[in-house]
Amino acid sequence: MASQIVCTRSLGDGWSEPAQVFPNSISQSDCPVISPDGQKMFFNSIHPLIPGERERERLWVSERTEDGWGDPTPLADVVNAFGLHWQCAVDADGHLYFGATPPTGGSDDDIYVARWIERSFLTATRMEISTTLDETTPFIDPAGEYFLLSRIDGQEGHIAACFRNADGSWTQPVVLDLGDVEFPVCPYVSPDGKYLFVLSWPKVYWVDAQIIEAGRPLR
């Protein structure tokens, strides 16, 4: 069965039945991320741009309308020329972060940022926090104070946090202690900043987001 983005609403005493967000305009979509201002939804899809095209993963965006969400459009090649993977992230300035292999080839996943300048994305560049490990599924604090990512180390994985230095650079990644959660990916912090969610297939786990601050290096 093709993956789809669905929405369910809190009814006070429970949740509404899940409903597809894009039932007629796009196929096979996942990993939705909403911008801090609530006006854009970014997600992955292998939906073809033209009928019969070979399926390939791209990042798409939908803008909020009065009735819900508008028809999705693929991002420009400055982003989609990369081999993209899973969850992306967007900060309050509209800059987009994602894990990818470069268009020039290679097998290592690194974190890239495409800066949003004058209503368009600049060519994505590799972030300074990238290491020799495979890194993907980023999350950035809307205020830009910390950055989360999942890293693959051999047959194991973990969630790491980087913190913004006074000069605007990032600290080296610090591994977060998630107990016995195996191979966590897709970190996401709730809008109120209280809870950290991670995916450890096939389950979603949550912990108190204070675990992030506990990893902050002493200044």
C-alpha positions as a printed Julia matrix, in Angstrom:
219×3 Matrix{Float64}:
   0.0    0.0     0.0
   1.34   3.47   -0.93
   2.26   5.7     1.99
   0.13   8.81    2.45
   0.13  11.89    4.67
  -2.95  11.89    6.88
  -4.37  14.28    9.46
  -6.27  13.56   12.65
  -7.68  16.23   14.98
  -8.01  16.31   18.75
 -11.67  16.19   19.77
 -11.07  16.6    23.49
 -12.12  13.07   24.37
 -10.21  11.39   21.54
  -9.1   11.81   17.95
 -10.93  12.13   14.66
 -10.61   9.45   12.0
  -7.45   9.97    9.91
  -8.08  11.69    6.58
  -5.69  12.01    3.64
  -4.25  15.52    3.21
  -3.65  15.17   -0.55
  -6.18  12.55   -1.69
  -6.31  13.56   -5.35
  -3.13  15.45   -6.22
  -0.14  13.3    -5.25
   0.77   9.69   -4.57
   3.12   8.11   -2.05
   4.03  10.91    0.33
   5.57  10.83    3.8
   7.62  12.65    6.48
   5.63  15.93    6.61
   7.26  18.94    8.28
   5.4   22.22    8.82
   7.3   25.52    8.82
   7.43  27.45   12.12
   4.92  30.03   10.82
   2.49  27.21    9.95
   2.17  28.32    6.32
   4.15  25.65    4.46
   4.32  21.86    4.58
   7.42  20.12    3.23
   7.44  16.36    2.59
   8.96  13.54    0.54
   7.3   11.89   -2.41
   8.24   9.64   -5.34
   5.29  11.05   -7.32
   6.38  11.37  -10.99
   6.61  14.84  -12.53
   5.37  13.47  -15.86
   3.39  10.27  -16.58
   5.65   7.26  -16.96
   8.68   8.86  -15.33
  10.9    6.56  -13.26
  10.07   6.96   -9.58
  12.58   8.97   -7.57
  12.46  10.72   -4.23
  12.0   14.5    -4.18
  11.07  17.15   -1.66
   7.74  18.89   -2.26
   5.98  21.85   -0.66
   2.34  22.77   -0.12
   1.13  26.17    1.08
  -1.7   26.62    3.56
  -5.04  27.83    2.19
  -8.32  28.85    3.79
  -9.6   25.3     3.26
  -6.49  23.36    4.24
  -3.47  22.79    1.98
  -2.89  23.72   -1.65
  -1.68  21.46   -4.44
   1.93  20.4    -3.78
   4.8   21.44   -6.05
   8.34  19.98   -6.2
  11.21  22.09   -4.95
  13.81  23.43   -7.39
  16.78  21.38   -8.59
  19.11  23.24   -6.2
  17.48  20.93   -3.62
  16.08  18.02   -5.61
  19.24  17.29   -7.59
  20.49  15.64   -4.38
  19.62  12.1    -3.37
  17.19  12.93   -0.58
  16.27  10.91    2.45
  13.34  11.09    4.8
  12.65  14.0     7.08
  13.81  17.54    6.3
  13.71  20.61    8.59
  12.98  24.31    8.16
  13.83  27.21   10.48
  12.07  30.5    11.16
  13.98  32.19    8.31
  12.82  29.58    5.79
  16.21  27.87    5.39
  15.82  24.17    4.53
  17.95  21.37    6.03
  18.11  17.79    4.76
  20.25  14.66    4.75
  21.45  13.61    1.31
  24.08  12.18   -0.98
  25.58  14.83   -3.29
  24.61  15.1    -6.99
  28.27  14.48   -7.9
  28.09  10.97   -6.47
  29.17   9.2    -3.31
  27.51   6.95   -0.78
  27.8    8.99    2.44
  24.77  10.89    3.73
  25.57  14.36    5.06
  23.45  17.29    6.24
  22.96  20.11    3.72
  21.29  23.49    3.99
  19.55  25.41    1.2
  19.19  29.02    2.31
  15.96  30.88    1.53
  16.92  34.27    0.1
  14.56  36.64   -1.75
  11.84  34.0    -2.09
  13.99  31.24   -3.56
  16.45  28.6    -2.36
  20.15  28.98   -3.0
  22.18  25.93   -4.01
  22.43  23.6    -1.0
  25.78  23.4     0.79
  27.19  20.81    3.18
  26.95  21.83    6.83
  29.98  22.06    9.08
  28.48  19.55   11.52
  28.8   16.7     9.0
  31.26  13.97   10.01
  32.5   10.65    8.65
  29.26   8.99    9.83
  26.06   8.85    7.76
  23.82  11.7     8.93
  20.21  12.3     8.05
  16.66  13.24    9.25
  17.48  16.65   10.8
  15.35  18.79   13.09
  16.15  22.41   13.91
  14.79  24.42   16.8
  12.67  27.23   15.24
  14.78  29.78   17.13
  17.93  28.18   15.73
  19.45  27.43   19.14
  19.96  23.7    18.6
  19.96  21.13   15.83
  19.13  17.41   16.02
  20.07  14.67   13.57
  20.2   10.92   13.33
  23.58   9.27   12.68
  24.41   5.74   11.56
  27.51   4.17   13.06
  28.05   0.73   11.56
  25.02  -1.37   12.45
  23.84   1.06   15.14
  22.33   4.51   15.17
  21.7    7.36   17.57
  20.28  10.88   17.84
  22.81  13.68   18.32
  22.41  17.37   19.17
  24.47  20.38   18.08
  24.17  23.74   19.82
  24.64  27.22   18.4
  27.8   29.02   19.51
  27.9   32.76   20.14
  29.67  33.29   16.79
  26.9   31.46   14.9
  28.84  28.21   14.4
  27.7   24.85   15.77
  29.18  22.62   18.45
  30.24  19.12   17.55
  27.38  16.57   17.73
  26.6   15.26   21.24
  24.86  11.88   21.52
  21.56  11.99   23.41
  20.79   9.21   25.89
  17.52   7.61   24.78
  17.92   4.52   26.92
  17.22   1.25   25.14
  15.52   2.76   22.06
  17.24   1.02   19.15
  18.27   2.8    15.95
  16.25   6.01   16.49
  15.67   8.31   13.51
  13.46  11.28   12.59
  13.81  13.4    15.76
  11.02  15.95   16.16
  10.27  18.32   19.05
   6.67  19.32   19.74
   5.79  22.98   18.97
   5.59  23.77   22.7
   9.15  22.5    23.15
   8.2   19.93   25.78
   8.51  16.55   24.04
  11.04  14.86   21.78
   9.65  12.2    19.44
  11.76   9.64   17.57
  10.97   6.78   15.22
  12.34   3.33   16.0
  10.63   1.2    13.4
   7.79   0.32   13.65
   7.07   2.42   16.77
   7.24   6.1    17.73
   8.72   6.93   21.14
   8.66  10.17   23.13
  10.72  11.57   26.0
  10.91  14.83   27.92
  12.71  17.36   25.69
  14.86  18.37   28.66
  17.11  15.53   27.51
  18.32  17.93   24.81
  19.4   20.61   27.27
  21.1   17.95   29.35
  23.44  17.4    26.43
  24.42  21.08   26.04
  28.17  21.6    26.63
  29.13  23.82   29.54
  30.15  27.32   28.5
